[in-house]
């Protein structure tokens, strides 16, 4: 679940492709739609939302928090890279 949320935060499908896929009756996903990594300010905001959700999650089988010290460190590193613009792609439009 965490990886899926991170993936959704990092990769944003292009709106025109989503509309085309819907109009053609295709499934809307990263196979049928191009996707981009948003600019740093947008990406950081999206990543911070994921961090906020993960902080509250627990492992259903153990009852332990998902946000371990290691996970927190990795997410903090990812947010720092995003702030520095090192994860963002070039804008197509």
Buried (B, 14 or more C-beta within 10 A) or exposed (E): EBEEBBEEBBBBBBEEBBEBBEEEEBEBEEEBBEBBBBBBEBBBEBBBEBBEBBEEEEEEEEEEBBBEEEBBEEBEEBBEBBBEEEBBBEEEE
